[in-house]
Amino acid sequence: MSLAEKIKVLIVDDQVTSRLLLSDALTQLGFKQITSAGDGVQGMKIMAQQPHHLVISDFNMPNMDGLGFLQAVRSNPTTKKAAFIILTAQGDRALVTKAAALGANNVLAKPFTIEKMKAAIEAVFGALK
């Protein structure tokens, strides 16, 4: 079993199309355990029920944005060890700096390629194969 098959991934994005694109890219990389949520509030409910190893979260979302969700994940003893990759279309250095300060493991810019996603994940977990 590859490393990718062992990692539980939670995708958090308010755009259905983005969630589908992320899920498809993860599947192509060999991930089998993928769950999705439409915002940080729903994401925290899922994480509370079953913590995931990797969270890929959009920044701009209603109800709880990506930074609020990151703070919630990091402040909860059950979820704080999850790897967290923030996904954003913004090239905002202040956002990247704030995400890193809050404990994000990596940042992935939209639009992304499967290769860039793989590199962002491997920077956190090591080689997936």
N, C-alpha and C positions, 0 to 999 in steps of 0.2 A: 504494500500500500504506500503510495507516495505521500509526501508531506501535505500537499494540497488536499488530498482526500481526507486527511485527519483534521483539518482546520475548519471550524464552524465560522461562517462569515455572515455578518448582518449588514445589509445595505440599507442606508437611511437617506431617502431623497423624496421630495414632494412631487417630482415629475415621474409619472409612470414610465415614459419612454426612457428616461435615464436609468431607472431601476432595471428595466429590461436589457438595456445595452450593457450595464455593469454585470448583470447576472450572466448574460451570454458570454462576455469576455472572461469572467471567472470560470465558467463551465469549460471554455476552450483551454484554459490553463490547468484544468484537471480538478477543480473544486467541485465537490458533490453536495456539501451541506451548506446551502445558501438560503437565508431568510431575508425578507424585505419589510421595511416600515416606511410610512409616508411622512413622518416627522420625528423629532426628538422625543416627544411625549410617548408616542407609540413605540419607539425604539427602546426607551427605558422600561416600558412594560414587558417587552420581549426579553430584554436583558435580565430583568428581575426574575422571570420565569425560568430562563435557561441562558446563563452567560455564554457568550460567544468568544472565540479566540481573536477574531479580527472584525473591526467595525470600519466600514467605508461610508462616510457621511458627507452629504452636501453641506455647504455653508449656509446658503440662503434657503430657509424653510419657514413656513408659518408655525405658530404655537411654540416651538422651541428651535432656535437656529442651531447650526452645527457647533458653534462655540459653547452655547448653553448646554447642548447635549454632551459635548466633550467634558465640560465641568461636572455634569451630573454623573457621567460614567466614572470619572476619576475620583469623585468624592464618595462613591459607594464601595464599601469593602468587598462586595461580591463581584463587582464588575471592573474594578480599578486596574486590574492586570491585563485587560484586553488591549491588544494592539489597535491603534486608532489612526486611520488615514483620513484626512479632511480633503474633500473634493470641492474645487471651486473653479469658476470661470474667470474669477478676478485674479489679476496679476499683482494684487495688493500686498506689498512687503509688510505693511503693518499687520495685516490679517495673518500672514505666515508667521511673523514673529510672535503674535499673541497666541496663535494655535500651538506653537512650540512651547511657549511659556506655560500653557495650560496642560501640556503633556501629550500633544499629538506626536505620533511616531514618524509621520511623513505627510506630505502634501502632494496631491495629484491634480494637475490642471486639466480642465476641460477645454477643448476636446482632447481626449486621450487616445493613445493607441494601446493595443494589447501588450506590446513590448514595454511601453512606459508603465502600464499597470503592473506588469510582472516585476519590473525593476523596483517599483515603489514597495511592493509586497516583499520581494527578496531582500531589500535593504533592512527590513524588520525581522524576517524569519530565516533568512539564508536561502540557499538554492531549494526550489520547490520539487525538483525531481530527485 
